[in-house]
Structure formats: structure tokens, C-alpha cells
Amino acid sequence: MAYSGNDNAEADSEENRIKKALAKQLKAMQIEEQKKQIVRKFLDSDAYERLMNIRIANQELYAQLLDLLIAMIQNRQIKGVISDAEFKGLLAQLTARPESSIHIIHK
């Protein structure tokens, strides 16, 4: 069975696409690790543990919290170490939903 040059080009293209995807994933993992190291300096051990539990339970919320914490650190809004109670307050603000109310109008 003879292989055409086109088959080799497709295989190389597929290999390059896989390499690029792996490189992109590796870079994303490195960035997340850097963010975790930065945030860890500003959270006490209980707050950091809570953040890691959120990471396991809700990846989207974790990403929002991590980005928010990084922004607060960059803007110098965080001074010192955030306790677990303060972290819970920040989490409550981020996940707060307006209360819905039902109004019944009697005729």
C-alpha cells in the first residue's frame, strides 16, 4: 500500500495541532500555578484551603475568585493576610443574589 505525500502532510498537520494544544494547556497550567502562589501569600491557611475546595467543587467560581483576588492584590486593596472569615465575606459578596419576591394582587 503506497502512501501519498498528502497523507504525510495531514499527519504532520495533526501532530502540529496536538503540539500547539498541549503547549497552550501547559501555559494555562503554569499561569494558574503562578496565580495560586501569589494568592497563597495573602490568604491564611484556612482561607486557602477553602479556595482549593471551591476549585474542586466549582471551577467557574474558583476562576472568578482567583481573578478577583489577583485584581485586589494588584490594586493594593489587600493589606496583610485575609482570614477565613474575611474570605467568606468576599465569597458571599461574589455569590450574592438579589432576593426574589412574589406579590399577589387580590381583585
Biotite code that builds the C-alpha atoms (Angstrom):
import biotite.structure as struc

atoms = struc.array([
    struc.Atom([0.000, 0.000, 0.000], chain_id="A", res_id=1, res_name="MET", atom_name="CA", element="C"),
    struc.Atom([1.532, 3.283, -1.108], chain_id="A", res_id=2, res_name="ALA", atom_name="CA", element="C"),
    struc.Atom([1.234, 6.445, 0.976], chain_id="A", res_id=3, res_name="TYR", atom_name="CA", element="C"),
    struc.Atom([0.816, 9.708, -0.785], chain_id="A", res_id=4, res_name="SER", atom_name="CA", element="C"),
    struc.Atom([2.525, 12.923, 0.195], chain_id="A", res_id=5, res_name="GLY", atom_name="CA", element="C"),
    struc.Atom([-0.881, 14.301, 1.178], chain_id="A", res_id=6, res_name="ASN", atom_name="CA", element="C"),
    struc.Atom([-1.230, 11.686, 3.953], chain_id="A", res_id=7, res_name="ASP", atom_name="CA", element="C"),
    struc.Atom([2.111, 12.786, 5.427], chain_id="A", res_id=8, res_name="ASN", atom_name="CA", element="C"),
    struc.Atom([1.061, 16.428, 5.307], chain_id="A", res_id=9, res_name="ALA", atom_name="CA", element="C"),
    struc.Atom([-2.188, 15.617, 7.115], chain_id="A", res_id=10, res_name="GLU", atom_name="CA", element="C"),
    struc.Atom([-0.313, 13.627, 9.783], chain_id="A", res_id=11, res_name="ALA", atom_name="CA", element="C"),
    struc.Atom([2.176, 16.489, 10.279], chain_id="A", res_id=12, res_name="ASP", atom_name="CA", element="C"),
    struc.Atom([-0.687, 18.968, 10.482], chain_id="A", res_id=13, res_name="SER", atom_name="CA", element="C"),
    struc.Atom([-2.469, 16.834, 13.085], chain_id="A", res_id=14, res_name="GLU", atom_name="CA", element="C"),
    struc.Atom([0.761, 16.447, 15.059], chain_id="A", res_id=15, res_name="GLU", atom_name="CA", element="C"),
    struc.Atom([1.385, 20.204, 14.977], chain_id="A", res_id=16, res_name="ASN", atom_name="CA", element="C"),
    struc.Atom([-2.171, 20.884, 16.119], chain_id="A", res_id=17, res_name="ARG", atom_name="CA", element="C"),
    struc.Atom([-1.751, 18.465, 19.044], chain_id="A", res_id=18, res_name="ILE", atom_name="CA", element="C"),
    struc.Atom([1.602, 20.044, 19.991], chain_id="A", res_id=19, res_name="LYS", atom_name="CA", element="C"),
    struc.Atom([0.076, 23.521, 19.931], chain_id="A", res_id=20, res_name="LYS", atom_name="CA", element="C"),
    struc.Atom([-2.866, 22.387, 22.068], chain_id="A", res_id=21, res_name="ALA", atom_name="CA", element="C"),
    struc.Atom([-0.530, 20.782, 24.603], chain_id="A", res_id=22, res_name="LEU", atom_name="CA", element="C"),
    struc.Atom([1.668, 23.873, 24.714], chain_id="A", res_id=23, res_name="ALA", atom_name="CA", element="C"),
    struc.Atom([-1.391, 26.074, 25.247], chain_id="A", res_id=24, res_name="LYS", atom_name="CA", element="C"),
    struc.Atom([-2.653, 23.810, 28.045], chain_id="A", res_id=25, res_name="GLN", atom_name="CA", element="C"),
    struc.Atom([0.778, 23.773, 29.700], chain_id="A", res_id=26, res_name="LEU", atom_name="CA", element="C"),
    struc.Atom([0.982, 27.568, 29.579], chain_id="A", res_id=27, res_name="LYS", atom_name="CA", element="C"),
    struc.Atom([-2.503, 27.855, 31.137], chain_id="A", res_id=28, res_name="ALA", atom_name="CA", element="C"),
    struc.Atom([-1.476, 25.479, 33.919], chain_id="A", res_id=29, res_name="MET", atom_name="CA", element="C"),
    struc.Atom([1.692, 27.497, 34.578], chain_id="A", res_id=30, res_name="GLN", atom_name="CA", element="C"),
    struc.Atom([-0.289, 30.747, 34.756], chain_id="A", res_id=31, res_name="ILE", atom_name="CA", element="C"),
    struc.Atom([-2.786, 29.220, 37.184], chain_id="A", res_id=32, res_name="GLU", atom_name="CA", element="C"),
    struc.Atom([0.053, 27.910, 39.350], chain_id="A", res_id=33, res_name="GLU", atom_name="CA", element="C"),
    struc.Atom([1.614, 31.399, 39.439], chain_id="A", res_id=34, res_name="GLN", atom_name="CA", element="C"),
    struc.Atom([-1.733, 32.906, 40.431], chain_id="A", res_id=35, res_name="LYS", atom_name="CA", element="C"),
    struc.Atom([-2.157, 30.301, 43.191], chain_id="A", res_id=36, res_name="LYS", atom_name="CA", element="C"),
    struc.Atom([1.315, 31.098, 44.550], chain_id="A", res_id=37, res_name="GLN", atom_name="CA", element="C"),
    struc.Atom([0.564, 34.832, 44.611], chain_id="A", res_id=38, res_name="ILE", atom_name="CA", element="C"),
    struc.Atom([-2.836, 34.387, 46.261], chain_id="A", res_id=39, res_name="VAL", atom_name="CA", element="C"),
    struc.Atom([-1.451, 31.937, 48.813], chain_id="A", res_id=40, res_name="ARG", atom_name="CA", element="C"),
    struc.Atom([0.738, 34.716, 50.237], chain_id="A", res_id=41, res_name="LYS", atom_name="CA", element="C"),
    struc.Atom([-2.359, 36.797, 51.009], chain_id="A", res_id=42, res_name="PHE", atom_name="CA", element="C"),
    struc.Atom([-4.675, 34.079, 52.420], chain_id="A", res_id=43, res_name="LEU", atom_name="CA", element="C"),
    struc.Atom([-4.335, 32.338, 55.754], chain_id="A", res_id=44, res_name="ASP", atom_name="CA", element="C"),
    struc.Atom([-4.236, 28.528, 55.669], chain_id="A", res_id=45, res_name="SER", atom_name="CA", element="C"),
    struc.Atom([-7.992, 28.081, 56.296], chain_id="A", res_id=46, res_name="ASP", atom_name="CA", element="C"),
    struc.Atom([-8.952, 30.600, 53.610], chain_id="A", res_id=47, res_name="ALA", atom_name="CA", element="C"),
    struc.Atom([-6.559, 28.991, 51.119], chain_id="A", res_id=48, res_name="TYR", atom_name="CA", element="C"),
    struc.Atom([-7.961, 25.557, 51.920], chain_id="A", res_id=49, res_name="GLU", atom_name="CA", element="C"),
    struc.Atom([-11.480, 26.920, 51.324], chain_id="A", res_id=50, res_name="ARG", atom_name="CA", element="C"),
    struc.Atom([-10.345, 28.329, 47.964], chain_id="A", res_id=51, res_name="LEU", atom_name="CA", element="C"),
    struc.Atom([-8.938, 24.926, 46.961], chain_id="A", res_id=52, res_name="MET", atom_name="CA", element="C"),
    struc.Atom([-12.195, 23.231, 47.988], chain_id="A", res_id=53, res_name="ASN", atom_name="CA", element="C"),
    struc.Atom([-14.088, 25.701, 45.793], chain_id="A", res_id=54, res_name="ILE", atom_name="CA", element="C"),
    struc.Atom([-11.684, 24.839, 42.965], chain_id="A", res_id=55, res_name="ARG", atom_name="CA", element="C"),
    struc.Atom([-12.723, 21.194, 43.229], chain_id="A", res_id=56, res_name="ILE", atom_name="CA", element="C"),
    struc.Atom([-16.456, 21.896, 43.591], chain_id="A", res_id=57, res_name="ALA", atom_name="CA", element="C"),
    struc.Atom([-16.996, 24.815, 41.204], chain_id="A", res_id=58, res_name="ASN", atom_name="CA", element="C"),
    struc.Atom([-14.265, 25.591, 38.660], chain_id="A", res_id=59, res_name="GLN", atom_name="CA", element="C"),
    struc.Atom([-16.040, 28.687, 37.337], chain_id="A", res_id=60, res_name="GLU", atom_name="CA", element="C"),
    struc.Atom([-16.463, 30.261, 40.789], chain_id="A", res_id=61, res_name="LEU", atom_name="CA", element="C"),
    struc.Atom([-12.842, 29.404, 41.584], chain_id="A", res_id=62, res_name="TYR", atom_name="CA", element="C"),
    struc.Atom([-11.656, 31.217, 38.449], chain_id="A", res_id=63, res_name="ALA", atom_name="CA", element="C"),
    struc.Atom([-13.756, 34.276, 39.344], chain_id="A", res_id=64, res_name="GLN", atom_name="CA", element="C"),
    struc.Atom([-12.399, 34.332, 42.898], chain_id="A", res_id=65, res_name="LEU", atom_name="CA", element="C"),
    struc.Atom([-8.817, 33.887, 41.747], chain_id="A", res_id=66, res_name="LEU", atom_name="CA", element="C"),
    struc.Atom([-9.137, 36.727, 39.227], chain_id="A", res_id=67, res_name="ASP", atom_name="CA", element="C"),
    struc.Atom([-10.827, 38.958, 41.817], chain_id="A", res_id=68, res_name="LEU", atom_name="CA", element="C"),
    struc.Atom([-8.127, 38.290, 44.400], chain_id="A", res_id=69, res_name="LEU", atom_name="CA", element="C"),
    struc.Atom([-5.355, 38.950, 41.882], chain_id="A", res_id=70, res_name="ILE", atom_name="CA", element="C"),
    struc.Atom([-7.022, 42.236, 40.861], chain_id="A", res_id=71, res_name="ALA", atom_name="CA", element="C"),
    struc.Atom([-7.387, 43.277, 44.504], chain_id="A", res_id=72, res_name="MET", atom_name="CA", element="C"),
    struc.Atom([-3.731, 42.467, 45.150], chain_id="A", res_id=73, res_name="ILE", atom_name="CA", element="C"),
    struc.Atom([-2.615, 44.438, 42.086], chain_id="A", res_id=74, res_name="GLN", atom_name="CA", element="C"),
    struc.Atom([-4.736, 47.425, 43.143], chain_id="A", res_id=75, res_name="ASN", atom_name="CA", element="C"),
    struc.Atom([-3.321, 47.200, 46.660], chain_id="A", res_id=76, res_name="ARG", atom_name="CA", element="C"),
    struc.Atom([-6.782, 46.704, 48.159], chain_id="A", res_id=77, res_name="GLN", atom_name="CA", element="C"),
    struc.Atom([-5.473, 43.806, 50.239], chain_id="A", res_id=78, res_name="ILE", atom_name="CA", element="C"),
    struc.Atom([-3.141, 44.682, 53.051], chain_id="A", res_id=79, res_name="LYS", atom_name="CA", element="C"),
    struc.Atom([-1.879, 41.804, 55.114], chain_id="A", res_id=80, res_name="GLY", atom_name="CA", element="C"),
    struc.Atom([-3.328, 38.325, 55.213], chain_id="A", res_id=81, res_name="VAL", atom_name="CA", element="C"),
    struc.Atom([-7.024, 37.611, 54.607], chain_id="A", res_id=82, res_name="ILE", atom_name="CA", element="C"),
    struc.Atom([-8.578, 35.435, 57.303], chain_id="A", res_id=83, res_name="SER", atom_name="CA", element="C"),
    struc.Atom([-11.106, 32.716, 56.568], chain_id="A", res_id=84, res_name="ASP", atom_name="CA", element="C"),
    struc.Atom([-13.908, 34.927, 57.931], chain_id="A", res_id=85, res_name="ALA", atom_name="CA", element="C"),
    struc.Atom([-12.919, 37.778, 55.597], chain_id="A", res_id=86, res_name="GLU", atom_name="CA", element="C"),
    struc.Atom([-12.678, 35.327, 52.711], chain_id="A", res_id=87, res_name="PHE", atom_name="CA", element="C"),
    struc.Atom([-16.183, 34.044, 53.492], chain_id="A", res_id=88, res_name="LYS", atom_name="CA", element="C"),
    struc.Atom([-17.425, 37.651, 53.325], chain_id="A", res_id=89, res_name="GLY", atom_name="CA", element="C"),
    struc.Atom([-15.770, 38.141, 49.942], chain_id="A", res_id=90, res_name="LEU", atom_name="CA", element="C"),
    struc.Atom([-17.281, 34.863, 48.759], chain_id="A", res_id=91, res_name="LEU", atom_name="CA", element="C"),
    struc.Atom([-20.724, 35.937, 49.996], chain_id="A", res_id=92, res_name="ALA", atom_name="CA", element="C"),
    struc.Atom([-20.451, 39.225, 48.078], chain_id="A", res_id=93, res_name="GLN", atom_name="CA", element="C"),
    struc.Atom([-19.435, 37.423, 44.912], chain_id="A", res_id=94, res_name="LEU", atom_name="CA", element="C"),
    struc.Atom([-22.212, 34.838, 45.111], chain_id="A", res_id=95, res_name="THR", atom_name="CA", element="C"),
    struc.Atom([-24.957, 37.114, 46.472], chain_id="A", res_id=96, res_name="ALA", atom_name="CA", element="C"),
    struc.Atom([-28.176, 37.010, 44.514], chain_id="A", res_id=97, res_name="ARG", atom_name="CA", element="C"),
    struc.Atom([-30.962, 39.515, 44.871], chain_id="A", res_id=98, res_name="PRO", atom_name="CA", element="C"),
    struc.Atom([-33.898, 38.135, 46.765], chain_id="A", res_id=99, res_name="GLU", atom_name="CA", element="C"),
    struc.Atom([-36.878, 37.488, 44.590], chain_id="A", res_id=100, res_name="SER", atom_name="CA", element="C"),
    struc.Atom([-40.277, 38.321, 45.901], chain_id="A", res_id=101, res_name="SER", atom_name="CA", element="C"),
    struc.Atom([-43.718, 37.319, 44.802], chain_id="A", res_id=102, res_name="ILE", atom_name="CA", element="C"),
    struc.Atom([-46.501, 39.854, 45.029], chain_id="A", res_id=103, res_name="HIS", atom_name="CA", element="C"),
    struc.Atom([-50.046, 38.557, 44.958], chain_id="A", res_id=104, res_name="ILE", atom_name="CA", element="C"),
    struc.Atom([-52.657, 41.065, 43.947], chain_id="A", res_id=105, res_name="ILE", atom_name="CA", element="C"),
    struc.Atom([-56.182, 40.206, 45.033], chain_id="A", res_id=106, res_name="HIS", atom_name="CA", element="C"),
    struc.Atom([-59.013, 41.602, 42.982], chain_id="A", res_id=107, res_name="LYS", atom_name="CA", element="C"),
])
